[in-house]
Amino acid sequence: MKKPRISRREVEHIAWLAHIELTEEEKTLFTEQLNEILEYFRKIDSADTEGVSPTYHVLDLVNVYREDEVQESLTREEALSNAPKKERGFLKAPRIV
């Protein structure tokens, strides 16, 4: 059997960082599952990609955003028209301490 890439101790450390309590069975299960995921990555790494150009998207998309168009902004009154609370021309929000 191959040496696991992620040890049980590393799974325990990740759980500690995430403030997650794991049972002994979960530690064993997650160690196995994470190592299976890493094995898939190893298989992907071994794929022959010679002559395949890198891609960032599966579809050949070019900038799909609309053109920026200068438009008139809302007036202060329009912007505040639906505000539940306003004070001296500004939105009023509860104090957060």
LINGICOR-V971913 format. One record per backbone hydrogen bond with DSSP energy under -0.5 kcal/mol. NH is the residue of the N-H (numbers start at 1). CO is the residue of the C=O. E is the energy in kcal/mol with one decimal. If there is no record, write none. Layout:
BEGIN
NH & CO & E
NH & CO & E
END
This chain:
BEGIN
11 & 7 & -1.9
12 & 8 & -2.4
13 & 9 & -2.1
14 & 10 & -2.5
15 & 11 & -2.4
16 & 12 & -2.2
17 & 13 & -2.5
18 & 14 & -2.0
19 & 16 & -1.1
20 & 15 & -3.0
22 & 20 & -0.5
27 & 23 & -2.3
28 & 24 & -2.0
29 & 25 & -2.7
30 & 26 & -3.3
31 & 27 & -2.0
32 & 28 & -2.1
33 & 29 & -2.8
34 & 30 & -2.7
35 & 31 & -1.8
36 & 32 & -2.0
37 & 33 & -2.2
38 & 34 & -2.2
39 & 35 & -1.7
40 & 36 & -1.8
41 & 37 & -1.8
42 & 38 & -2.0
43 & 39 & -2.0
44 & 40 & -2.4
45 & 41 & -2.7
46 & 42 & -1.2
47 & 44 & -1.5
49 & 47 & -0.8
52 & 49 & -2.2
53 & 51 & -0.6
61 & 59 & -2.1
79 & 75 & -2.6
80 & 76 & -2.0
81 & 77 & -0.6
81 & 78 & -0.7
83 & 80 & -1.3
87 & 90 & -2.5
90 & 87 & -1.4
92 & 85 & -2.2
93 & 91 & -0.5
97 & 95 & -0.5
END
